[in-house]
């Protein structure tokens, strides 16, 4: 059983609203050269660029790491490498979320019955997410962990799903993927012939063809009950 991460079992991710205090995060990691408007504008432009490219089908298999995006921003071209690193760190700290005890317990129960793995799109260095898994005590539950930032491809590209399933010595029909996004997760998983369970959410993307999950749930606890 393979899982998406953000908004599937980790929540409080992608904290990039207008109300976010990026300056506070920046100062916590030792930043002192940028003012509130500067750090907010840089993060805003960085996010806009990354989101735009992540929705471009022609780029699904050629997504660069976050530091390359920072280097492409006109607003950050005159910054030192140290400052660019701090911007990357601020972004990462606002992308990662937490895993509540309820979801920890669910994953632990599922791990007793199934081999578990992860396929997740993240912009950050995977280290910060793996640290969050360590903090939650769930790192050892996963046989396979594939983060998009460790590769050049993102969901729904078949490549990221193939990267994960090659590590499971079972037929594709015995593998199921669980995620909250109809296009990234359901369509992506089904593209290589594995079943997909959709965790129902409000979808922001529009797709010109119907996407029908093999099953749908409102909460991961349903995987234990069914």
Buried (B, 14 or more C-beta within 10 A) or exposed (E): BBBBBBBBBBEEBBBBEEEBEBBEBBBEEEBEEBEEEBBBBBBBBBBEBBEEBBEEEEBBBEBBBBBEBBEEBEEBEEBEEEBBBBBBBBBBBBBBBEBBEEBBEBBBBBBEEBBBBBBBBBBBBBEBBBEBBEEBEBEEBBBBBBBBBEBBBBBBBBBBBBBBBEEBEEEEEEBBBBBBBBBBBBBBBBBBEBBBBBBEEEEEEEEEEEBEBBEBBEEBBBBEEE
